[in-house]
C-alpha cells in the first residue's frame, strides 16, 4: 500500500501497486494518514476476499530490492 498526499484533492490517496492491473487507482483515500491506512487495509481485504471467493488468483506481493 502506497499513501501519497494530493494537493489537488487535499486528501491522502491510497494505491496498491500489486492490484494496479485489476483495480482503478487510487483505490481509496482518507482525510488523514490514519484514515487512509484504515481505508486501504479495508479495500485490500475486500478484494482479497472477493477474488478468493470467485476462484481468481491473488496477485503476488512485490518485494523491495535493496541495492
C-alpha positions as CSV (number, residue, x, y, z in Angstrom):
1,X,0.0,0.0,0.0
2,X,1.4,3.4,-1.0
3,X,0.0,6.6,0.6
4,X,0.6,10.0,-1.0
5,X,-0.7,13.4,-0.3
6,X,-2.7,15.1,-3.1
7,X,-2.6,18.9,-3.1
8,X,-5.3,18.9,-5.7
9,X,-7.7,16.7,-3.7
10,X,-6.5,17.7,-0.3
11,X,-6.6,14.0,0.7
12,X,-4.2,11.1,1.2
13,X,-4.6,8.8,-1.8
14,X,-4.0,5.1,-1.5
15,X,-2.7,2.9,-4.2
16,X,-1.8,-0.8,-4.2
17,X,0.8,-1.5,-6.8
18,X,0.1,-5.2,-6.9
19,X,-3.6,-4.5,-7.8
20,X,-2.8,-1.9,-10.5
21,X,-3.7,-4.2,-13.4
22,X,-7.1,-5.2,-11.9
23,X,-8.3,-2.2,-9.9
24,X,-8.7,1.5,-10.8
25,X,-6.1,3.6,-8.8
26,X,-6.1,5.3,-6.4
27,X,-8.3,2.7,-4.8
28,X,-9.3,4.7,-1.7
29,X,-8.3,7.8,0.2
30,X,-8.5,9.5,3.6
31,X,-8.6,12.9,5.2
32,X,-5.7,11.9,7.5
33,X,-2.9,9.3,7.1
34,X,-4.5,7.2,9.7
35,X,-7.9,7.2,7.9
36,X,-6.1,6.4,4.6
37,X,-4.3,3.4,6.2
38,X,-7.5,2.0,7.6
39,X,-9.4,2.5,4.3
40,X,-6.5,0.9,2.4
41,X,-6.5,-2.1,4.7
42,X,-10.2,-2.5,4.3
43,X,-10.0,-2.3,0.5
44,X,-7.1,-4.8,0.3
45,X,-9.1,-7.3,2.5
46,X,-12.3,-6.7,0.4
47,X,-10.5,-7.5,-2.9
48,X,-8.6,-10.5,-1.5
49,X,-11.8,-12.0,-0.1
50,X,-13.7,-11.4,-3.3
51,X,-11.0,-12.8,-5.5
52,X,-10.7,-15.9,-3.2
53,X,-14.5,-16.5,-3.3
54,X,-14.5,-16.1,-7.1
55,X,-11.6,-18.5,-7.5
56,X,-9.4,-15.8,-9.1
57,X,-5.7,-15.7,-8.5
58,X,-4.3,-13.3,-5.9
59,X,-1.5,-11.1,-7.0
60,X,1.9,-11.9,-5.7
61,X,3.3,-9.3,-3.4
62,X,6.1,-7.0,-4.8
63,X,9.4,-7.3,-3.0
64,X,11.8,-4.4,-2.2
65,X,15.1,-4.9,-3.9
66,X,17.8,-3.2,-1.8
67,X,20.9,-2.1,-3.7
